[in-house]
Amino acid sequence: MVCVAYLWTVRLVLMTQAPAIPKAARRRHDREIVALAVPAFGALIAEPLFVMVDSAIVGHLGTAQLAGLGIASALLTTAVSVFVFLAYATTSAVARRVGAGDLPAAIRQGMDGIWLALLLGIAVIAVALPFAPGIVHLFGASTTAAPYAITYLRISALGIPAMLIVLAATGVLRGLQDTRTPLNVAVAGFVANAALNAGLVYGGGLGIAGSAWGTVIAQCGMAAVYLAVVVRGARRYGASLRPDAAGIRASAQAGVPLLVRTLSLRAILMIATAVAARLGDADIAAHQIILSLWSLLAFALDAIAIAGQAIIGRYLGADDTRGAREACRRMVQWGIAAGVALGLLVVVARPLFLPLFTGDSVVKDAALPALLMVALSQPVCGIVFVLDGVLMGAGDGPYLAGAMVITLAVFTPVALLIPALGGGLTAVWAAMTLMMTVRMLTLWLRARSGRWIVTGASR
């Protein structure tokens, strides 16, 4: 399967070289990609760092508190990640308006996404507060960890509207070709979160509740900064800030296909983890280590995809089909190059990486061949992330949803057969490579067809 993936990679490399992109255009695209992708990467890793800080601070309170935080954080992360379409759909919609030269409409489009985020956040609170105990117990929390998980979940749920507003507002700024402001806000939020958590947990003696309140305050502060930036832009260009039912409904409709895509991807990751758990303790431990690395590598590749969303949306909004095609080809080249570099880095760093997480030789033995599989698949991952971003920027959500459902349908039976056939963790990650290869094939077919190229201020 790895050989198949690499054959497709080579073919894609060859196809992206013809017709050649003029040198001046290539340099222009490179500058745009770097200017957007580098700050985007910094902002992307902020949320995992929030969780790491919370874990480090709460971990000193006790094992039960840390276990409770782990359960609540997993639930919150899942809830927020489901609504990531607020950022993606808003980015492409705003970028199209920017390309069309209509900045008031671009900001108005962004406000519709922000109002939708607020409404969804309120709905999540309405579910989380009364049902927190049942949700925590459903996830198998122990009697000692459950009270802490419930406390953290209920308090942190109050910050979900702010988290979703941050997602939507980030999409607005990305659409406006600004990824530096999200980076600055993310860094400030990270510092504030760390200081507030330490002060409230230890200085205020609030325990795990202090950690939750610190995160809520930090998230609300980030949302306030974003709103101030968007409101300033709206006043500058005369865009209305009032909620518009038709606009909010249109934002929700645009987000539905991306929600299906996200849920399908989450299902794939959950199935892979469930299969690894059936293989034994050493395999599931190794799987968690590898999955954490895979997620980190995904952030690096997703930064290029975010640049793709903003750039492609702008070109299509400006009716520049040639620029969109050239940018797509150049970003695929960037994705392949980044994938190769990351794969080599994983191979070289593996002797240093595994000891950071475990000293168990059995876990290391299980992880090593699977880790090499991850390294070999990175060029394919680079293509997938970039083309995913290109099609999102084009507003091609329905195709992305259908393609991901097909990928889920292919991956599920293969993964579930692994324990029955006596496969190990390497087989699980071979199935993950198959999944990424299927995604690459479906996305490449769409990109090659040109059907994603729909110009104008709206799709």
Stockholm file with secondary structure:
# STOCKHOLM 1.0

chainA/1-459         MVCVAYLWTVRLVLMTQAPAIPKAARRRHDREIVALAVPAFGALIAEPLFVMVDSAIVGHLGTAQLAGLGIASALLTTAVSVFVFLAYATTSAVARRVGAGDLPAAIRQGMDGIWLALLLGIAVIAVALPFAPGIVHLFGASTTAAPYAITYLRISALGIPAMLIVLAATGVLRGLQDTRTPLNVAVAGFVANAALNAGLVYGGGLGIAGSAWGTVIAQCGMAAVYLAVVVRGARRYGASLRPDAAGIRASAQAGVPLLVRTLSLRAILMIATAVAARLGDADIAAHQIILSLWSLLAFALDAIAIAGQAIIGRYLGADDTRGAREACRRMVQWGIAAGVALGLLVVVARPLFLPLFTGDSVVKDAALPALLMVALSQPVCGIVFVLDGVLMGAGDGPYLAGAMVITLAVFTPVALLIPALGGGLTAVWAAMTLMMTVRMLTLWLRARSGRWIVTGASR
#=GR chainA/1-459 SS CHHHHHHHHHHHHHHHTSSCCCHHHHHHHHHHHHHHHHHHHHHHTHHHHHHHHHHHHHHTTCHHHHHHHHHHHHHHHHHHHHTTHHHHHHHHHHHHHHHTTCHHHHHHHHHHHHHHHHHHHHHHHHHHHHHHHHHHHHTTCCTTTHHHHHHHHHHHHTTHHHHHHHHHHHHHHHHTTCCHHHHHHHHHHHHHHHHHHHIIIIISCCTHHHHHHHHHHHHHHHHHHHHHHHHHHHHHHTCCCSCCHHHHHHHHHHHHHHHHHHHHHHHHHHHHHHHHHHHCHHHHHHHHHHHHHHHHHHHHHHHHHHHHHHHHHHHHHTTCHHHHHHHHHHHHHHHHHHHHHHHHHHHHHHHHHGGGTCCCHHHHHHHHHHHHHHHHHHHHHHHHHHHHHHHHHTTCHHHHHHHHHHHHHHHHHHHHHTTTTTCCHHHHHHHHHHHHHHHHHHHHHHHHHTTTCCCSSCC
#=GC SS_cons         CHHHHHHHHHHHHHHHTSSCCCHHHHHHHHHHHHHHHHHHHHHHTHHHHHHHHHHHHHHTTCHHHHHHHHHHHHHHHHHHHHTTHHHHHHHHHHHHHHHTTCHHHHHHHHHHHHHHHHHHHHHHHHHHHHHHHHHHHHTTCCTTTHHHHHHHHHHHHTTHHHHHHHHHHHHHHHHTTCCHHHHHHHHHHHHHHHHHHHIIIIISCCTHHHHHHHHHHHHHHHHHHHHHHHHHHHHHHTCCCSCCHHHHHHHHHHHHHHHHHHHHHHHHHHHHHHHHHHHCHHHHHHHHHHHHHHHHHHHHHHHHHHHHHHHHHHHHHTTCHHHHHHHHHHHHHHHHHHHHHHHHHHHHHHHHHGGGTCCCHHHHHHHHHHHHHHHHHHHHHHHHHHHHHHHHHTTCHHHHHHHHHHHHHHHHHHHHHTTTTTCCHHHHHHHHHHHHHHHHHHHHHHHHHTTTCCCSSCC
//
